[in-house]
Amino acid sequence: MRNQSIALTCAFLLTLFTSASFAQTVHPDLQYAEAEMILKKADGFKGIWYMNQPSKDEYVYKYSGGLAVYPANHRPFAIYAKKVDKTFFCFGGTDDTNSTLLHNVSYFDHKTGKLANPVILLDKKTTDAHDNPVISIDDQGYIWIFSTSHGTSRPSYIHKSKKPYDIEAFETIKATEIVDGKAVPFNNFSYFQVYPIKGKGFIALFTKYNSKGQRVIGFNTTKDGVHWNEWKVLAHIQEGHYQVSTELNGKVGVAFDYHPLGKGLNYRTNLQYLETSDFGQTWQNIQGEQAQLPLTDAKNLAVVHDYASEKLNCYLLDITFDPKQKPAILVISSKGFEAGPGNNPREWTLFRWKQNKWDRNVVTTSDSNYDMGSIYVESDKVLKVIGPTVDGPQAYNPGGEVAMWLSKDGGKTWNKEKQMTQNSTMNHSYVRKPVAAKPDFYGIWADGHGRKPSESFLYFTNSKGDVYKLPRQSTDAMITPELLKD
């Protein structure tokens, strides 16, 4: 009886540990175990399955599923390296029983069309997909993996490949950041978004949690990836923020929302935008007006659209630059955070800066706030959105069937060009665009059951919308993907 009681207590604590609300308030003395460096070949592509906040209704969870390349606020997951003609990528993997989060690194070889059996870099000692890694490649070709944390209860890690453009071996980087004028360990960061700037180093946008559990967004820079400067706050409006960002030719743009005071972290509203072209020294709005950081008022020069006045939530999906280095921002708006038809319509909305104003157009609608896809600006006129916009087998849970949407008039009107998956048994979710994506490896995502734990497979697509499935079991060093039939 005593053993049964201990088991139930452990199960209860594990449930708490994997919930978003607990991750923000965990007692500092109740720490997770240190992550373990693994550095061994995987035997296939196994994506992490994760759930957040049981909802006690037919949808079972607030959100859930195969979340190997989750969340939208982690970026990038994949980068094309021209010098070796490979797209390197990372993802949140697991074992056969989904018992832990394993940080996996692989690449797609554009010459052969095959993928490297992943290297398992790290056992993060959690099943929380908020701890998924992100990837970067420096000027010399070294691959960097930044292992994030969900709040302050677990440490974060930085690893660097021992050889350029090589995933076989990594070393742990004991990084520091400046806090109150002193160098201290840089070992906790959430929602990491990192960009190499040629000749300067890295600029990273990420979140720190304050003592109230609020998400404060800011950025930091480093010349060498080891010695980071002082973190600077971009915004702290009411109860905090999410942010998504992008970089092109040294220019970084960031879109962010805010959590209204007293409503809790499930509410997020408004769309705001800032950019920097000088490695974070100054930040401006789209019209070039300089922002005095941090922004602390909901009415500010960065506001793109006032969703708060419409009593709508705003979920950030993706951001990219067009050929003129102007942002294209993709969001979902809805009436509330709960799953189900009551918060329809959930509108996929694209914002572009056209003719000296923000142009706003609806791409399509879908059935979950946590549906997530990517925006591709192929020219000033031709744009694509790839994401799970078609209802899937678990309706109103995150994801669904993946579709490609096409605009030939700069984003004003949209047509469904192709439904890329169909008759699936599980929902596909979180379609992610590689940095400098090439046509034959144009997006990557995972699937998973929306209402119960399941296996999760990984997929990728080319620019035509042909979908390839990656095996969960394989001993081959280089793996040939399976083309899904229409």
C-alpha positions in Angstrom: 0.0 0.0 0.0 2.9 2.3 0.9 4.6 1.6 -2.5 1.3 2.3 -4.3 1.0 5.6 -2.5 4.5 6.6 -3.4 3.9 5.6 -7.1 0.7 7.8 -7.1 2.6 10.7 -5.6 5.3 10.4 -8.2 2.8 10.2 -11.0 1.1 13.3 -9.6 4.4 15.2 -9.4 5.2 14.2 -13.0 1.9 15.6 -14.1 2.6 18.9 -12.3 6.1 19.0 -13.8 4.8 18.8 -17.3 2.1 21.4 -16.9 2.8 25.0 -18.0 1.4 26.5 -14.9 3.7 24.5 -12.6 6.8 25.1 -14.7 6.5 28.8 -13.8 6.1 28.3 -10.1 8.2 25.3 -9.1 9.9 25.6 -5.8 13.6 26.4 -6.3 14.6 23.5 -4.0 12.7 21.0 -6.1 15.0 20.8 -9.1 15.1 18.4 -12.0 18.1 16.2 -12.6 20.9 17.5 -14.7 20.6 16.6 -18.4 22.9 13.8 -19.6 25.0 14.1 -22.7 24.4 11.0 -24.9 26.3 11.4 -28.2 25.2 8.2 -29.9 23.5 7.3 -33.1 19.7 7.0 -33.0 17.9 4.1 -34.7 15.4 6.3 -36.6 13.3 9.4 -36.2 11.1 9.3 -33.0 9.3 12.5 -32.2 8.3 13.5 -28.7 4.6 13.4 -27.8 3.5 16.0 -25.3 0.4 17.4 -23.7 -0.4 20.5 -21.7 -3.1 21.2 -19.2 -5.8 18.5 -19.1 -9.1 20.2 -20.0 -11.6 17.7 -18.6 -13.7 17.7 -21.7 -13.9 15.7 -25.0 -10.7 17.4 -26.3 -8.8 16.0 -23.2 -6.0 18.7 -23.2 -5.6 22.4 -23.9 -3.1 21.2 -26.5 -1.2 18.0 -27.3 0.3 15.8 -30.0 3.5 15.2 -31.8 5.5 18.3 -30.9 9.0 17.5 -32.1 9.4 21.0 -33.6 7.3 22.9 -31.2 6.8 25.7 -30.2 6.6 28.6 -32.7 8.7 30.7 -30.4 11.7 28.3 -30.8 13.7 29.1 -34.0 15.2 27.9 -36.1 14.9 24.1 -36.2 16.6 23.8 -39.6 19.2 25.7 -41.6 20.5 25.2 -45.1 24.3 25.3 -45.4 25.3 26.2 -49.0 29.0 25.2 -48.6 28.1 21.5 -48.0 24.7 21.5 -49.7 23.0 20.1 -46.6 20.0 21.3 -44.4 21.0 20.6 -40.8 18.1 20.3 -38.4 17.3 19.4 -34.8 14.2 18.1 -33.1 12.7 16.9 -29.8 13.0 13.1 -30.0 12.3 10.4 -27.5 12.7 6.6 -26.9 10.3 3.8 -27.8 8.1 4.6 -24.7 8.1 8.4 -24.8 9.8 8.4 -21.4 12.1 11.3 -21.9 13.0 14.2 -24.2 16.1 13.4 -26.4 17.7 16.3 -28.4 18.3 14.9 -31.9 20.5 16.4 -34.7 20.4 15.3 -38.3 20.7 16.7 -41.8 19.2 16.3 -45.3 21.8 15.8 -48.1 20.6 17.6 -51.1 22.9 15.7 -53.4 21.5 12.3 -52.5 18.1 13.1 -51.1 18.9 11.0 -48.0 18.9 12.0 -44.3 21.4 11.1 -41.7 20.2 8.8 -38.9 20.1 11.3 -36.1 22.7 11.8 -33.4 21.2 11.8 -29.9 23.0 14.7 -28.3 21.3 15.2 -24.9 18.8 13.5 -22.6 17.0 16.5 -21.1 15.4 14.5 -18.3 11.9 15.8 -18.9 9.0 15.1 -21.4 8.2 18.8 -21.7 8.5 19.8 -25.4 9.0 23.4 -24.3 12.6 22.1 -23.7 13.1 21.3 -27.4 16.4 22.5 -28.9 17.2 25.0 -31.6 20.1 25.1 -34.1 22.5 27.6 -35.5 25.6 27.6 -37.7 28.4 30.1 -37.2 30.7 31.8 -39.8 33.2 28.9 -39.6 30.5 26.2 -40.2 30.4 24.9 -36.6 26.9 23.7 -35.6 25.5 25.1 -32.3 22.6 23.5 -30.4 20.9 25.6 -27.8 18.9 23.4 -25.3 16.1 25.5 -23.9 14.2 25.3 -20.6 10.6 25.9 -19.7 10.9 28.4 -17.0 13.5 28.3 -14.2 13.1 24.8 -12.9 15.5 23.2 -15.3 18.9 24.4 -16.6 19.6 25.2 -20.2 22.7 24.0 -22.2 24.8 25.1 -25.2 26.7 22.6 -27.4 29.0 23.2 -30.3 30.1 20.6 -32.9 33.8 19.7 -32.8 34.2 20.0 -36.5 32.5 22.3 -39.1 29.4 20.9 -40.7 29.7 17.7 -38.7 27.1 16.2 -36.3 29.1 13.3 -35.0 30.7 15.0 -31.9 29.8 18.0 -29.8 31.4 19.8 -26.8 29.6 21.5 -24.0 30.0 25.2 -23.9 30.3 26.8 -20.4 28.8 30.1 -21.5 28.5 33.2 -19.3 26.4 36.3 -19.4 26.8 39.7 -17.7 24.5 40.3 -14.8 24.9 43.4 -12.6 28.4 43.9 -14.1 29.6 40.4 -13.4 30.0 37.3 -15.6 27.7 34.5 -14.3 26.8 31.2 -15.9 24.4 31.5 -18.8 22.4 28.4 -18.1 18.8 29.3 -18.2 16.8 30.6 -21.2 13.4 29.9 -22.6 11.9 30.3 -26.1 15.3 30.8 -27.7 15.6 32.3 -31.2 19.2 32.7 -32.4 20.8 34.2 -35.5 24.4 34.4 -36.7 25.3 37.8 -38.0 28.3 37.7 -40.3 31.4 39.1 -38.7 29.7 40.0 -35.4 28.6 36.8 -33.7 25.1 35.7 -32.5 22.1 37.7 -31.6 19.5 35.8 -29.6 16.0 36.7 -28.6 14.6 34.8 -25.7 12.5 34.9 -22.6 13.3 35.1 -18.9 10.8 34.4 -16.2 10.5 36.8 -13.3 9.6 36.0 -9.7 5.9 36.2 -10.6 6.2 33.7 -13.4 5.7 36.3 -16.0 7.4 35.9 -19.4 9.7 38.9 -20.0 11.1 39.1 -23.6 14.5 40.5 -24.5 17.7 39.8 -26.4 21.5 39.3 -25.9 24.5 39.3 -28.2 27.9 37.5 -28.2 30.9 37.5 -30.4 32.0 33.9 -29.8 28.9 32.1 -28.4 30.7 31.7 -25.1 30.9 35.2 -23.6 27.4 36.8 -23.7 26.7 40.4 -23.0 24.0 41.8 -20.7 20.5 40.7 -21.5 18.3 43.6 -22.4 14.5 43.7 -22.1 12.5 44.5 -25.2 9.1 44.7 -23.6 7.3 44.0 -20.3 3.7 45.0 -20.8 1.2 43.9 -18.1 1.8 40.1 -17.5 4.4 39.5 -20.3 4.8 38.2 -23.8 5.5 35.7 -26.5 7.7 36.6 -29.5 8.6 35.3 -32.9 11.5 36.6 -35.0 13.4 36.4 -38.2 16.7 37.6 -39.7 17.9 38.6 -43.2 21.2 40.2 -44.2 21.9 41.4 -40.6 18.4 42.8 -40.0 16.3 41.2 -37.3 12.6 41.6 -36.9 10.4 40.5 -34.0 6.7 40.3 -33.6 5.2 40.0 -30.1 1.9 39.9 -28.2 1.1 40.6 -24.5 -0.8 38.9 -21.7 -3.5 41.2 -20.3 -3.3 42.0 -16.6 -5.3 39.7 -14.4 -6.4 37.2 -17.1 -3.7 34.6 -16.8 -1.2 33.4 -19.3 -3.7 31.6 -21.5 -4.8 35.0 -22.8 -2.6 36.8 -25.3 -3.6 39.7 -27.5 -2.4 42.5 -29.8 0.3 42.2 -32.5 3.4 44.4 -32.2 6.6 44.7 -34.3 10.2 46.0 -33.8 13.4 45.6 -35.8 17.1 46.2 -35.5 19.8 46.5 -38.2 22.8 47.3 -35.8 23.1 44.1 -33.8 20.6 45.2 -31.2 22.0 48.7 -30.4 18.8 50.4 -31.5 15.3 49.1 -32.2 12.7 50.8 -34.4 9.1 50.3 -35.5 8.2 49.7 -39.2 8.3 53.4 -39.9 11.8 53.9 -38.5 10.7 55.5 -35.2 13.2 54.5 -32.5 11.8 52.6 -29.5 12.8 53.5 -25.9 13.3 50.1 -24.4 11.7 48.4 -22.6 8.2 49.0 -23.9 5.8 48.9 -20.9 2.5 50.4 -22.2 0.0 48.5 -24.4 -0.4 51.6 -26.4 3.0 52.0 -28.0 4.8 52.7 -31.4 5.2 49.0 -32.1 1.5 48.1 -32.4 0.5 46.5 -35.7 -3.1 45.6 -34.8 -5.2 46.2 -31.7 -6.8 42.8 -31.1 -7.5 43.7 -27.5 -10.1 46.2 -28.6 -11.8 43.4 -30.5 -11.6 41.1 -27.5 -9.6 38.6 -29.5 -6.6 36.4 -28.7 -3.7 36.6 -31.0 -1.4 33.5 -31.5 1.9 34.1 -33.2 2.7 31.6 -36.0 5.6 32.9 -38.2 7.4 35.9 -39.5 9.7 36.3 -42.5 11.1 39.2 -44.6 10.1 39.8 -48.2 12.7 40.8 -50.9 12.5 44.4 -49.7 13.3 43.3 -46.1 9.8 44.2 -45.0 8.1 41.8 -42.6 5.4 39.3 -43.4 3.7 38.2 -40.1 1.3 35.2 -39.8 -1.0 34.9 -36.8 -4.2 33.1 -35.7 -6.9 35.1 -33.9 -9.7 33.6 -31.9 -12.3 34.4 -29.2 -10.6 32.4 -26.4 -8.1 29.7 -25.4 -10.3 26.7 -24.9 -10.5 24.0 -27.5 -13.7 23.4 -29.4 -16.0 25.2 -31.9 -17.0 27.9 -29.3 -14.0 30.0 -30.1 -14.4 29.9 -33.9 -13.6 31.5 -36.3 -9.8 30.9 -35.9 -8.5 33.1 -38.7 -5.0 32.7 -40.2 -4.2 36.3 -40.9 -1.2 37.7 -42.8 0.2 41.2 -42.1 2.4 43.0 -44.6 3.7 46.5 -44.8 2.4 47.8 -48.1 2.0 51.4 -49.3 3.0 52.9 -45.9 0.4 50.9 -43.9 -0.1 47.4 -42.5 -2.1 45.3 -45.0 -4.2 42.6 -43.3 -5.6 39.6 -45.1 -7.2 36.3 -44.0 -5.5 33.3 -45.6 -7.9 30.6 -44.2 -9.4 29.3 -41.0 -8.8 26.2 -38.9 -10.1 24.5 -35.8 -7.4 25.0 -33.1 -5.5 28.0 -31.7 -2.4 25.7 -31.7 -2.5 24.9 -35.4 0.9 26.3 -36.7 2.3 26.7 -40.1 4.9 28.8 -42.0 4.8 31.7 -44.4 7.0 31.6 -47.6 7.6 34.8 -49.6 8.8 33.5 -52.9 8.6 37.0 -54.6 6.8 40.2 -53.8 3.7 38.8 -55.4 3.9 35.0 -54.9 3.5 33.8 -51.3 2.7 30.4 -49.8 1.4 29.2 -46.4 2.0 25.6 -45.5 0.2 24.3 -42.4 -2.4 22.0 -40.9 -5.4 24.0 -42.0 -7.7 21.1 -42.9 -9.6 19.3 -40.1 -7.8 16.2 -39.0 -8.9 13.0 -37.4 -8.9 14.6 -33.9 -11.0 17.7 -34.7 -10.3 20.8 -32.5 -7.1 19.4 -31.2 -3.9 20.9 -32.5 -3.0 20.1 -36.1 -4.9 18.3 -38.8 -4.2 17.6 -42.4 -1.5 19.7 -44.0 -2.3 22.0 -47.0 -0.5 24.5 -49.2 -2.1 27.9 -49.7 -1.0 30.1 -52.6 -1.3 33.8 -53.3 -0.3 35.4 -56.5 -1.2 39.0 -55.6 1.1 39.7 -52.7 -1.2 38.1 -50.1 -4.5 39.7 -50.7 -6.3 36.6 -52.0 -5.5 32.9 -51.3 -6.4 29.6 -52.8 -5.8 26.1 -51.5 -3.1 24.9 -54.0 -2.8 21.4 -52.6 -3.9 19.2 -49.7 -0.6 17.5 -48.9 -1.8 14.9 -46.4 -5.1 13.0 -46.2 -6.8 10.1 -44.5 -4.3 10.4 -41.6 -4.9 8.5 -38.4 -3.2 11.3 -36.3 -3.0 15.0 -36.5 -0.1 16.7 -38.3 1.2 19.8 -36.5 3.8 22.6 -36.4 5.1 22.9 -40.0 8.5 24.7 -39.7 10.4 26.4 -42.5 14.2 26.0 -42.6 16.4 29.1 -42.8 17.3 29.7 -46.5 15.0 26.8 -47.4 15.8 24.9 -50.6 13.0 23.5 -52.8 13.6 19.9 -52.0 13.6 20.3 -48.2 11.0 23.1 -47.7 9.3 22.3 -44.4 9.5 19.8 -41.5 6.9 18.7 -39.0 5.6 15.8 -36.9 2.3 14.0 -36.3 0.7 12.6 -33.1 -2.7 11.7 -31.6 -4.5 14.7 -30.2 -6.3 13.0 -27.3 -4.0 10.3 -26.0 -0.3 9.5 -25.9 1.0 8.0 -29.2 3.9 7.4 -31.4 5.0 10.4 -33.4 6.5 10.4 -36.9 8.5 13.1 -38.6 7.8 14.4 -42.1 9.2 16.9 -44.6 7.9 18.5 -47.8 9.4 19.9 -51.0 8.2 23.2 -52.5 5.7 21.4 -54.7 3.9 19.9 -51.7 5.2 16.3 -52.0 5.4 14.8 -48.5 8.1 12.4 -47.2 7.8 10.3 -44.1 10.8 9.4 -41.9 11.1 5.9 -40.3 10.9 5.5 -36.6 13.1 2.5 -36.9 16.2 2.3 -39.0 19.8 1.2 -38.6 21.0 2.7 -41.9 23.6 5.5 -41.6 21.8 7.4 -44.4 18.1 7.0 -44.7 15.9 7.1 -47.8 12.6 8.8 -46.9 9.2 7.3 -47.9 7.2 9.4 -50.4 3.6 9.6 -49.3 1.1 8.7 -52.0 -1.8 11.0 -52.8 
